[in-house]
Amino acid sequence: MADALIPAVGEHLPREFFAREVLAVARDLLGRVVRHRTPEGVVSVRLTEVEAYAGESDPGSHAFRGRTARTAVMFGEAGHAYVYFSYGMHWCVNLVTGPVGAASAVLLRGGEVVEGVDLARSRRLSARRDPDLARGPARLARALGVSGTENGVDVCAGGSFGVLAGAGVADPDVSWGPRVGVGGAGAATPWRCWVAGDPTVSTYRPAQPRRRRRT
């Protein structure tokens, strides 16, 4: 773990933390706290599950086919949020890593709400229990109150949306496995990491092939 890049608990992670190889950043994000302040209040989530995506070299990445208007943030400076709309229903949050042009990013998949639980509950009325509030990338974004407005936000700038140092996770407590819902050449890549045994980690689901429409 890059201890020299981790400031005191409660402080924002610096850009140097994110400007590293994507797998290193993904692993070190476990246990860190994502905090979002909105007019409604503050919600903070301790990360327990993330996924790494390696840009144009990764068939599972949105950036695999090159830079587009949608993926432009991924090709920019590390430490910015890449927020996208999934299946026309949900927002998902990624954090850009590596050097400019690498287009690598870490998807925030799950976590524990550690601040603003009541506000998170009001945003996630379908959650039956608190561990489900941010269990899964869409639920996490919803609990935090993140939408397309946060796309491109600098999470290192000390603003309303950032990543705090938090407490890290020891290596024996970290598990690695295939990414959720990724098919094709990237299906077996074990770039999802999570806190073993944590109830806020989402259920693994392999990609399902799309059925062709009958004509």
C-alpha positions in Angstrom: 0.0 0.0 0.0 1.3 3.5 -0.9 1.4 4.8 2.7 3.3 7.9 1.7 0.3 8.9 -0.5 -2.3 8.5 2.3 -2.9 11.7 4.4 -4.4 11.8 7.8 -7.9 10.3 8.3 -10.5 12.9 7.3 -8.3 14.6 4.6 -8.9 14.3 0.9 -6.7 11.9 -1.0 -4.2 13.8 -3.2 -3.9 13.6 -6.9 -0.7 11.5 -6.6 -2.8 8.7 -5.1 -4.9 8.4 -8.2 -2.0 9.1 -10.7 -0.8 5.5 -10.4 -1.5 2.1 -12.1 -5.2 1.3 -12.0 -4.9 -2.0 -10.0 -2.9 -0.3 -7.3 -5.4 2.5 -7.0 -8.3 0.1 -6.9 -6.9 -2.0 -4.1 -5.9 1.1 -2.1 -9.4 2.6 -2.4 -10.9 -0.1 -0.2 -11.6 1.4 3.2 -11.5 5.0 1.9 -14.5 7.2 2.3 -16.4 8.9 -0.6 -18.2 12.0 0.7 -20.8 14.1 -1.1 -22.3 17.3 0.3 -25.5 18.5 -1.4 -28.2 21.0 -0.4 -30.0 18.0 1.3 -27.1 17.2 3.5 -24.0 15.0 3.6 -23.6 11.3 2.8 -20.4 9.4 3.2 -19.7 5.8 2.1 -16.8 3.6 3.1 -15.7 1.7 0.0 -15.8 -2.1 0.2 -15.9 -3.1 -3.5 -14.4 -1.6 -6.6 -13.5 -2.7 -10.2 -10.5 -1.6 -12.3 -10.7 -0.7 -16.0 -7.6 -0.2 -18.1 -8.6 2.1 -20.9 -8.0 1.3 -24.6 -6.2 -1.9 -23.8 -9.2 -3.3 -21.9 -12.1 -4.8 -23.9 -14.3 -4.2 -20.8 -13.7 -0.5 -20.6 -15.8 2.3 -22.1 -12.6 3.7 -23.5 -11.7 0.6 -25.4 -12.7 2.0 -28.8 -11.1 5.4 -28.1 -12.0 8.8 -27.0 -15.6 10.0 -27.4 -17.6 12.8 -26.0 -18.9 10.4 -23.3 -15.4 9.1 -22.3 -13.4 12.3 -22.6 -13.1 12.6 -18.8 -11.3 9.2 -18.7 -8.6 10.5 -21.0 -7.9 13.5 -18.7 -6.2 14.1 -15.4 -6.3 11.5 -12.6 -8.5 12.3 -9.7 -11.6 13.3 -11.6 -15.0 11.6 -11.5 -16.3 9.8 -14.6 -20.1 9.4 -14.1 -22.1 7.6 -16.7 -25.8 6.7 -17.2 -26.3 2.9 -17.2 -29.1 1.1 -19.1 -31.0 4.4 -19.3 -31.9 4.1 -15.6 -28.9 4.5 -13.2 -25.8 6.6 -12.6 -22.5 4.9 -11.8 -19.3 6.6 -10.5 -15.7 6.0 -11.6 -12.5 7.6 -10.5 -9.9 8.3 -13.2 -6.4 7.0 -12.6 -3.0 6.9 -14.2 -1.3 9.5 -16.5 -3.2 11.7 -18.8 -4.3 9.7 -21.9 -4.3 6.3 -20.1 -8.1 6.4 -19.8 -8.0 4.0 -16.8 -10.6 4.2 -14.1 -12.0 2.5 -11.0 -15.7 1.8 -10.8 -17.1 2.3 -7.2 -19.2 -0.9 -6.8 -20.2 -1.0 -3.1 -19.8 0.4 0.4 -21.1 1.1 3.8 -22.9 4.3 4.5 -21.0 5.8 7.5 -22.5 9.3 7.5 -25.9 10.6 6.6 -27.7 7.2 6.9 -31.2 8.8 7.2 -30.6 10.8 4.0 -29.3 7.8 2.2 -32.4 5.8 3.3 -34.7 8.6 1.9 -32.9 8.2 -1.5 -33.0 4.4 -1.3 -36.6 3.6 -0.2 -36.5 0.1 -1.6 -33.5 -0.9 0.6 -34.7 -3.4 3.2 -31.7 -3.0 5.4 -28.8 -0.6 5.8 -26.1 -2.9 4.2 -28.1 -2.7 1.0 -28.1 1.2 0.8 -24.9 1.3 -1.3 -24.5 -2.4 -2.3 -23.9 -2.1 -6.0 -22.7 0.7 -8.2 -26.1 2.2 -9.0 -27.2 2.1 -5.4 -24.0 3.6 -4.2 -24.4 6.6 -6.6 -28.1 7.0 -5.6 -27.3 6.9 -1.9 -24.6 9.6 -2.4 -26.9 11.7 -4.5 -24.5 11.6 -7.5 -25.8 12.2 -11.0 -24.4 13.5 -14.3 -23.7 16.9 -12.6 -20.7 15.3 -10.9 -19.2 14.1 -14.2 -15.7 15.6 -14.5 -15.6 16.9 -10.9 -12.1 17.0 -9.4 -12.3 14.9 -6.3 -8.9 16.1 -5.1 -9.9 19.8 -5.0 -11.5 19.7 -1.5 -14.9 20.5 -2.8 -18.3 19.0 -2.1 -17.5 15.7 -3.7 -14.3 13.9 -2.7 -12.5 10.9 -1.3 -11.3 11.0 2.2 -8.3 9.0 3.5 -10.3 6.7 5.9 -8.8 3.5 7.2 -7.2 1.1 4.8 -7.8 -2.7 4.5 -5.2 -5.3 5.3 -4.1 -7.6 2.4 -5.5 -10.8 4.1 -9.0 -9.2 4.1 -8.9 -8.3 0.3 -10.3 -10.7 -2.3 -10.0 -10.5 -6.1 -12.2 -12.0 -8.8 -13.8 -11.4 -12.2 -15.6 -8.2 -12.9 -19.4 -8.1 -12.8 -21.4 -8.1 -16.1 -18.2 -8.0 -18.3 -18.3 -10.3 -21.3 -16.1 -11.1 -24.3 -12.3 -10.9 -24.0 -12.5 -9.1 -20.6 -14.9 -11.6 -18.9 -12.3 -13.6 -16.9 -10.1 -10.6 -15.9 -9.9 -10.7 -12.1 -9.9 -6.9 -11.6 -12.7 -6.6 -9.1 -11.6 -6.4 -5.5 -13.6 -6.3 -2.3 -13.4 -6.6 1.5 -13.9 -10.4 2.1 -17.1 -11.2 4.0 -18.4 -7.7 4.1 -22.2 -7.5 3.8 -22.2 -4.5 1.6 -20.3 -6.3 -1.2 -22.6 -6.9 -4.2 -23.5 -10.3 -5.7 -21.3 -11.5 -8.5 -23.2 -11.9 -11.8 -21.5 -12.9 -15.1 -22.4 -11.1 -18.3 -25.5 -12.5 -20.1 -25.3 -12.6 -23.9 -27.8 -10.4 -25.7 -30.5 -12.2 -27.6 -30.9 -11.2 -31.2 -34.3 -9.8 -32.1 -36.3 -11.9 -34.5 -37.2 -10.2 -37.8 
